[in-house]
Amino acid sequence: MQQKNSSLPFRILKGFAMFWWDFLVGDTPELFVAAVLLVAITTLVRVVWQLNGWAVVVLPLLVILSLGISLRRARRLAKK
């Protein structure tokens, strides 16, 4: 028999956190990490080096690159 030691606010908070984890990370944590890195790199290019035009170009290129890497990994895992 399972004990019910956790309080209602804790269960609500845990459920909320689990929802966001599943929504953001889901089955592919590498895409979540890639998205965070892409935003960080684009922010550095735009804010630190004041290269707004380059930020517009860099972000789509990095997105395409990260999705290509993820697709390649998925194909390799599907062949196994």
MODELLER restraints for C-alpha pairs under 7 A, 6 or more apart:
rsr = mdl.restraints
at = mdl.atoms
rsr.add(forms.Gaussian(group=physical.xy_distance, feature=features.Distance(at['CA:24:A'], at['CA:32:A']), mean=6.59, stdev=0.5))
rsr.add(forms.Gaussian(group=physical.xy_distance, feature=features.Distance(at['CA:25:A'], at['CA:32:A']), mean=5.52, stdev=0.5))
rsr.add(forms.Gaussian(group=physical.xy_distance, feature=features.Distance(at['CA:34:A'], at['CA:66:A']), mean=6.53, stdev=0.5))
rsr.add(forms.Gaussian(group=physical.xy_distance, feature=features.Distance(at['CA:38:A'], at['CA:59:A']), mean=6.70, stdev=0.5))
rsr.add(forms.Gaussian(group=physical.xy_distance, feature=features.Distance(at['CA:38:A'], at['CA:62:A']), mean=6.65, stdev=0.5))
rsr.add(forms.Gaussian(group=physical.xy_distance, feature=features.Distance(at['CA:42:A'], at['CA:55:A']), mean=5.48, stdev=0.5))
rsr.add(forms.Gaussian(group=physical.xy_distance, feature=features.Distance(at['CA:42:A'], at['CA:58:A']), mean=6.90, stdev=0.5))
rsr.add(forms.Gaussian(group=physical.xy_distance, feature=features.Distance(at['CA:42:A'], at['CA:59:A']), mean=6.09, stdev=0.5))
rsr.add(forms.Gaussian(group=physical.xy_distance, feature=features.Distance(at['CA:45:A'], at['CA:51:A']), mean=5.76, stdev=0.5))
rsr.add(forms.Gaussian(group=physical.xy_distance, feature=features.Distance(at['CA:45:A'], at['CA:55:A']), mean=5.80, stdev=0.5))
rsr.add(forms.Gaussian(group=physical.xy_distance, feature=features.Distance(at['CA:46:A'], at['CA:52:A']), mean=4.90, stdev=0.5))
rsr.add(forms.Gaussian(group=physical.xy_distance, feature=features.Distance(at['CA:46:A'], at['CA:55:A']), mean=5.65, stdev=0.5))
